[in-house]
Amino acid sequence: MIDIFGGGPYLLDTGELFAGSLAEFGVCFFHIFLCAGFVFLAKRFFKGPARLAAALLPPFLQFAWVWSVSIRSEAFLALCLAALLTGLVRVLELLPFQPLDYAFFFSALLFPTRHFNNTSAVMGHLWIFWILFCAVYAGAWLCLGTLKGNQFICYFLFVFLSLAMYSYVLFFAVPAPQILGGFPSSALGYTVLAAAVILFFLTAACLLRKHTAEKLRQLNLSGARYRQIENSFFLLSLLILLVFTLLYIPATLMRMQNAFLSLLIPVLCLLFLWAQLPFLNLLVRFALYRDSATFHEWEQQGTAAYHAELDRSLAAVQAMRHDMKNIFFTMGNFVERSEDQEMKDFFWQNIYPYSEKTIRQSELLSQLCQIPTESLRAFFHLKFSQALQQDVSLRFQAKLVPEQFQTGMDIIDLTRVLGILLDNALEETAKLPGGILDVKIAGNEEGCSYVIKNTITEETRQNGIHPGKTSKGAGRGNGLRIVRELLERYPGAVLNSTLQDHIFVQSLNILYPR
């Protein structure tokens, strides 16, 4: 390597080159460390306007250093690059940066290009990726106090800003000198070109935020659930930077650098960094899918255990109800032996009927607990309560496997159909002193059946039951027509109705969709 600025010897050996590169990196990171320390202390001790004023100090001091070691055009381009990258972070709004955070980020990315002469010879343009990598993660840590739960956002910012930074550097290194010839002065040319590049990337950032910001936040939240996957965002980025840096160094040692190699390796590095995005996205989604499947399996096991315990409890309650019936009947025998007629009348007219009604209602409610769907269970509870209020003799039985049960229809349509059938059955049963309403639900892995049986009057048996015909008056009797219209939407749902002597049977059979 030739040192054209020194006083001799002009040929630098490899050791001096690497030592100079380490010194340049050392100075740069020392400046970043000072800015980070100042921001950290300012956040702790300054508030309000004082904190806002403190945010101006690091950029001012950093620019003063850049100005002192650079020519004017280089200082201007360095200032524009720092402003571009800080503006991109502000537009994307993926991290809750405050003025002090932006001040640190701006200062960390404001560096003189000529300060990295030895470093550019050792690793080409890869050194700007290293500075940006440190600035992004240090800035996020200063802002949030931790990187946990925000690794994906940091990774995405690093990759996107690396693309913007490298494009900016290449633009002013290759086509810009040719374009500047068309301007009256180089100062005007640099200003116009820098403004155009900044405007282009800020517009791209606005479009990116509009279409992907929410998805990125959701992916960040998903990644935060998996510590090992989240840590891979940082480690894979660091590994890619390290690998491509090591790939470039042999060319330096053998003095084989050329323009093509200097361009190719950073481009490949960016491609690998971007290629991580779909891979990590797929990894997070696979983890979510695995956890979802595991949770579903646990849910099924928990539901099965719950219903097994419920069956045991219902069996115990059933035995208790049987004992209670015997106890009240035995009490009735003792009451009958008494000579107190008023007590006898009160017991048989009030206590015994009340106990029977309560036990029967308890039995119905315990059977309802076997229906897995909450909305359907609430629907039957309402209808059965109406039946009990009208003193209708009600029977109910449910034989279901919770893990296999499905509604098979939209729950609103299903409750509308069952509501019409139950209302008709209840209204007919209430007309008969000894009427009985019998409801059964049975299901397996293929489908489910709802069977409603009710006693009918002699008049109904003679006239038959037909859709659209009713004795309720004009404008009534459309229930069965509505049922037919609703069931036409579902090919797997069939309603069979039969009249067996004085019993009307309605069987709604639903096949589960496959």
ABEGO torsion letter per residue (X at the ends): XBBAABAOBABBBAAAAAAAAAAAAAAAAAAAAAAAAAAAAAAAABBEAAAAAAAAAAAAAAAAAAAAABBAAAAAAAAAAAAAAAAAAAAAGABBBBAAAAAAAAAAABBBAAAAAAAAAAAEAAAAAAAAAAAAAAAAAAAAGBABGAAAAAAAAAAAAAAAAAAAAAAAAAAAAAAAAABABAAAAAAAAAAAAAAAAAAAAAAAAAAAAAAAAAAAAAAAABAAAAAAAAAAAAAAAAAAAAAAAAAAAAGABBAAAAAAAAAAAAAAAAAAAAAAAAAAAAAAAAAAAAAAAAAAAAAAAAAAAAAAAAAAAAAAAAAAAAAAAAAAAAAAABABAAAAAAAAAAAAAAAAAAAAAAAAAAAAAABABAAAAAAAAAAAAAAAAAGBBBBBBBBBBAAABBAGBBAAAAAAAAAAAAAAAAAAAAABAABBBBBBBBBBAABBBBBBBBBBBAAAAAAEBBBGBBAAEBGBGAAAAAAAAAAAABAABBBBBBBBEABBBBBBBBBBBX
